[in-house]
Amino acid sequence: MFQMPVWTVEIVFTDEDGGIRADARLSTGTRVLSGWGRSRRNPSDPDVPAIGEELAAARAFSDLAHHLVHEAADAVEAFEGRPVHLHE
């Protein structure tokens, strides 16, 4: 029976220049891809770190998704032998 792959994502948060940075690392078992995102709090907004973490993580996932689409396009191009444009 075919075993479906399991991909794991790890997100690491760090304080960075008055904001929060999130680094997302995707492990597929055969390769590792990464993306990152940042959030900054407006000084007039309340200090709620969980919101900054969520926003930074969302941006890191978005960056990671862009990398995945580009890698998929490269794989299709290699298979097809011609340029392709995948929509995100």
N, C-alpha and C positions, 0 to 999 in steps of 0.2 A: 504494500500500500504506500502511496506517495505521501511523504511527510511535508506538509505546508511549512514554508519558512516562518521564522519568528524574528521580527526586527525589534530592537530595543533602543529607546531614546532616553538619554540622560540629559538633564538640564542643570547647569551650575550657575548660580547667581552670585554676582559680586557687586559691591558698592563701587561706583566709579564717578568721580567728579560731581557729586551731588545728585547722582541718578543711580539706576540699577541696570546692570548689564546681565543678559542671559546668554549663555552659550549652550546650544543644543547639539548633542553628538548622537548620530544615528549609527548603530552597528547592525549590519545585515548578516553577519557571520562570515562574509567574504570581503567586506570593505567597510570603511568608516567615512561618513560624510558629516560635515558640520555647518551650522548656521549660527548667526548671532543677532541679537536685538538689544535695544536700549530704551529706557524710559527716563524721563526727567519730570520732576514735580514742579509745578508752578508754585512759587513761594506763597501765593495767596491761597493755595489749596491745602486742605488738611493733610497731615502726615499719616498716610495709610499705606505701609509698605506692601501689603498684599496686592493692592491695585497696581502698583508699579511693577511688581513681579509678574502679574498676569499680562500686563501690556508688553513688558520686555520679552516674556516667553512667547507671546503671540507673534511678535516681530521676529524672534529667532526661528519659530516654526515656519513663518512665511519665507524667510531667507533660505531655510533648509529645503522647502518645497521648490523654490526656484532652482536650486542646485540639482534636485532630483529630476525636474523637467528637462534641464539642459543635458544631464547625463543620459536620459532616455532618448532625447533627440540625437545625441552623438551616436548612441547604439543603433538607432534606426538608420541613420545616415551610413554607418559602417555596413549594415546589412543590405540596404537598398543601393548603396553606391551613388547616392545623389543627395543634395541638400534637402532637408525637411524643416518645416516650421510647425512646432506643436503649440497649441494654445494653452495658456495657463488659466 
